Amino acid sequence: MKGPGILWLLQTAAGISMAGPMFVVGVGFLRSGQFVGGIGFLALGAATLYFPTYLVNRIGGPRTWLRRRIDHTGCTDRDSTATGSDADSESDPGSESSHSRILERLRR
């Protein structure tokens, strides 16, 4: 039997701990007749509930983290400068490759 893993449980706990107060405030606003504020807090709470899952999916799960640590055959910074790909990204700081470099730093 395969159920939810420990990472899923941690993501859910983190999401609920951040979004729970927003749901309480949203329901309080709805009960007092402030519908715009109530719906806004409920929507913000729903987005916050999903945020830890989005972050882990964006960075990668534990298998991806381990694979990056173990597998050292990938392209390194020295290899990319030799091909000239960094020179293109430095000329345009808003390019997609500069965003991917930032994410790669976060992934390490």
Buried (B, 14 or more C-beta within 10 A) or exposed (E): EEEEEEEEEEBBEBBBEBBEEBBEBBBEBBEEEBEEBBEBBBEBBBEBBBBBBEEBEEEBEEEEBEEBEEEEEEEEEEEBEEEEEBEEBEEEEEEEEBEEBEEEEEEE
